[in-house]
Amino acid sequence: MKKRALALMMAVMMAGTLTACGGNSTAKSAETTQAATTTAATTAAESEKPAEPEAKSGPYKVTVIIKATDSSYWQTVLLGAKAAAAESNGEIEVTTAGPASETGIDEQVTILENAISAKPDGIVIASISSEATVPAVEEAVAAGIPVVTVDNKLATNVYTQHLATDHFAAASTAAEKMVEQWKEAGVDPAGKKVAVISADSGSAVNQARCEGFADKVKELVPDITLIETQYCDNDIAKAQDAVDNLILANADLIGIFGDNNHMGDGIANSIAQNEKSGSIIAYAFDSDDTEIEAIKNGALTGIVVQDPYGMGYEGVLSVIASLKGKSVEHDVVAATTLVTKDNLDVPEVQKLLYPGK
């Protein structure tokens, strides 16, 4: 009896032990399965992450192409681009190029095509033409070379960023100020004449400036007479001759607008030589030393000033941001400032007129 009871007790104990062992095995199996599932999910999630840009060996090489090397305005764009490189501690290397004049459309296209063949990391370009450089720009972007356009907007949306002034709106501010100054001087502009001097009929930027000025003047003074626009091939001497002829033929000429700094130089020279300072209110776009001096002596009333230094600087940095996989705004409108004798010496204006100093 005792033996049977002992045997039964041993059987019960063995059964309990087996049950306990079976429970541990099940738990470990579940833990293993869960761990495997977690690892698989983590691996899948990591595989879906966008690839990080490869580390760059050596400096980023950026080619900056301007509209004209004969213009201090475009040289200021290059100053800004070079400043971005200088502040990068060797991360950025800038190469600069451009045609001699803003009339050199074919030359600029060749420069751009050669730059793309050299395979830079990125390009910043102020295109003379809205259309002539489009095929090359689209080719560069397709090849993985980010392209930032400044100033002139191209007839394509295939670019990394466009950084520019609203030229139409900026020119209209000069017209508003001109009309205001006529009133202050007691001049009734109705029936009088105003002229527009343009560097180039083929540039969308120049056209926007001329139209912005002319449309606003006609809106504010419907009875004013707009003399036919004079095109001067971006030549200072031709602009001066054109204004000389206008002054000689139109005794009732009370206002002149020039669509870039070379036209402004020619206008200022003519007004000074014809002793019309004060009697003709004259505005131009962009700045150079001749225009600044003309504002001081009264030959020019004022200039619409952009921030070419900032455009060159920000253009290069936008290229680098794109290369690093960062989000870059597609279209950026840059601010402008109307500079006259009243604000010429303001520190903020001086920085725009003499950038990098």
Secondary structure, 3 states (H helix, E strand, C coil): CHHHHHHHHHHHHHHHHHHHHHHHHHHHHHHHHHHHHHHHHHHHHHHHCCCCCCCCCCCEEEEEECCCCCCHHHHHHHHHHHHHHHCCCCCEEEEEECCCCCCCHHHHHHHHHHHHHCCCCEEEECCCCCCCCHHHHHHHHHCCCCEEEECCCCCCCCCCEEEEECHHHHHHHHHHHHHHHHHHCCCCCCCCEEEEEECCCCCHHHHHHHHHHHHHHHHHCCCCEECCCEECCCCHHHHHHHHHHHHHHCCCEEEEEECCHHHHHHHHHHHHHCCCECCEEEEEECCCHHHHHHHHHCCCCEEEECCHHHHHHHHHHHHHHHHCCCCCCCEEEECCEEEECCCCCCHHHHHHHCCCC
